[in-house]
Amino acid sequence: MKRVGFLIEKIAEKDNLLLAFYKAKRGKQYKKEVISFVDNLDYNIDKLQKEIIEGKVSVGKYHSFVIADPKVRNIYAASFDERVLHHAIMNVCHQYFEKTLIYDTYATRIGKGVYKALGKAIWASKKYKYVAKLDFRKYFDTIDHNVLKEKLLRIFKDKCLLDIFSQIIDTYSVNEDKGIPIGNLTSQYFANYYLSSLDHYVKEELQMPIYIRYMDDILIFDNDKEKLKRSVCLINKYSAKRLKLTLKTPIIKQTREMISFLGYKIGCNIVLLNSRSRNRFCKKMLRYDKLLLNDIWSEKEYQLHILPLMSFVNYAYTKKMRRRILERIKS
């Protein structure tokens, strides 16, 4: 892929910054920092434009908090002006990241997502005899800053843009020069792109017939178990040497057995929720109904929260579980 330059001017265009502002404030318009930004909108947009053109952006002002859904994670949310910056950059750079990705990479991409990845996995389970499930230990926390910066150099040649990327990357580390924060728009792009070279290696050099990746969750299908084992071994070596990542212990199964993927358990002819997803669904349903019954939430607020939850569980066979939950709520 030919490296691209002269993007900083497009990123700094006022129309692009205003579009980024509207994207960043979506669903957050009543927060204090958003109201403060809006009160001085022209000044803040002009200030951000100047910082981008000069290549000296104000980054690293994180608000940290912990979530436990489904597992404990430390989230580092950038300040509102930084989120506007992130959107402004990705409005322009999205297409260049996209060009590096293979078809069967499903996270943070338009027209892809969890259900498309699951659909492909269910189809593959019916066509192939064996599946390998891979993921990395503490993926976001172990992304190597220097490797990431080298990878960005393969797409972009605009020095000012690369400097801004470096400033964003260097605002956070778990260990020395390791880790990117969960919660940033830029982190989603960086984390997805970081494994792009692995995608190409598996498909083009190892020539595995079916390879599905959602961020760092990977499924590989084949009819030859020994070939699958050899490929997993080579992927482990590639990941350690080229990406400085450590694979968790791989799982290799026959596809007629159930395998966990993206919160579900997939078999040849059935999709179930895994135990963690079932527990999360039950707790959320009970909590949401209490908030509605105690008039803490309106019907509209309740629906906003319940609809995505129901979409998630409806993808799997959950009829009996949902009936039990409704009975508990009624009682």
Secondary structure by P-SEA (a helix, b strand, c coil): cccccccccccccaaaaaaaaaaaaccccccaaaaaaaaaaaaaaaaaaaaaaacccccccccccccccccbbbbbbccaaaaaaaaaaaacaaaaaaaacccccccccccccaaaaaaaaaaaaacccbbbbbbbccccccccaaaaaaaaaaccccaaaaaaaaaaaacccccccbbbbcccaaaaaaaaacaaaaaaaaaccccccbbbbcccbbbbbcccaaaaaaaaaaaaaaaaacccccccbbbbbcccbbbbcccbbbcccbbbbcaaaaaaaaaaaaaaaaaaaaccccaaaaaaaaaaaaaaaaacccaaaaaaaaaaaac
